[in-house]
C-alpha cells in the first residue's frame, strides 16, 4: 500500500474488517459515502481528492 501500511493495518485504522477492505480494493464491494470519507480521512486526503478524476 502506498501509505506504508498493510491492508490489515489500514483496515484496523479505518475500523473495517480486512476482508471488507480487500473487497473494496478489488471492486467486490461498493463503499458508502461514509466509508469513503473514513478512507480519505485515514489517508489524510481531502474528500474532494477521492473524486477528482471522475
ChimeraX attribute file (.defattr): number of C-alpha atoms within 10 A of each C-alpha:
attribute: neighborCount
match mode: 1-to-1
recipient: residues
	/A:1	7
	/A:2	6
	/A:3	10
	/A:4	8
	/A:5	11
	/A:6	12
	/A:7	17
	/A:8	15
	/A:9	13
	/A:10	20
	/A:11	19
	/A:12	13
	/A:13	14
	/A:14	19
	/A:15	12
	/A:16	16
	/A:17	13
	/A:18	17
	/A:19	12
	/A:20	15
	/A:21	21
	/A:22	15
	/A:23	13
	/A:24	13
	/A:25	12
	/A:26	9
	/A:27	10
	/A:28	11
	/A:29	12
	/A:30	12
	/A:31	15
	/A:32	9
	/A:33	10
	/A:34	9
	/A:35	14
	/A:36	15
	/A:37	18
	/A:38	17
	/A:39	22
	/A:40	17
	/A:41	13
	/A:42	14
	/A:43	14
	/A:44	10
	/A:45	12
	/A:46	11
	/A:47	15
	/A:48	10
	/A:49	10
	/A:50	13
	/A:51	9
	/A:52	7
	/A:53	6
	/A:54	5
